[in-house]
Amino acid sequence: MSTLWAWIIAQFFKVILGIIRQKRFDFRWFVGTGGMPSSHAAGASCLATATGFNYGFDSIYFALAASFALVVMFDAQGVRRATGRQARILNKIMDDIYWRGRIEEHQLRELVGHTPIEVIVGAILGVFIAILANFNVAR
């Protein structure tokens, strides 16, 4: 449950930051990818930390969860971020072609991945939520 809460809380922060930055509300921020903080990193790091608390940080379960978290975080800031950059360039090319009347195509999503700081903040948020959840369970 703490992993789900980490994802929900990270998405909530994205919405709040989006409203502050853009002075408007967009429902897509609740379910969209990209932005601060990374909900993927928050969920994956929360899962790894909670697994460590429940099965031990020297268990195979923690090793698997931590490996999964590292892959998710690397993908979020690496591969998916590069995809967003490529989408931005392709959108510029498509705009140029469209205005010349040669093609009619939909825009690609540009905000797909995360910057390293968005991933780090998401990971810290996930660890913090797992610690809070473990503290409440231990009581």
Stockholm file with secondary structure:
# STOCKHOLM 1.0

chainA/1-139         MSTLWAWIIAQFFKVILGIIRQKRFDFRWFVGTGGMPSSHAAGASCLATATGFNYGFDSIYFALAASFALVVMFDAQGVRRATGRQARILNKIMDDIYWRGRIEEHQLRELVGHTPIEVIVGAILGVFIAILANFNVAR
#=GR chainA/1-139 SS CHHHHHHHHHHHHHHHHHHHHHSSCCTHHHHCCCSSSCHHHHHHHHHHHHHHHHHCTTSHHHHHHHHHHHHHHHHHHTHHHHHHHHHHHHHHHHHHHHHTTSCCCCCCCCCCSCCHHHHHHHHHHHHHHHHHHHHHHHC
#=GC SS_cons         CHHHHHHHHHHHHHHHHHHHHHSSCCTHHHHCCCSSSCHHHHHHHHHHHHHHHHHCTTSHHHHHHHHHHHHHHHHHHTHHHHHHHHHHHHHHHHHHHHHTTSCCCCCCCCCCSCCHHHHHHHHHHHHHHHHHHHHHHHC
//
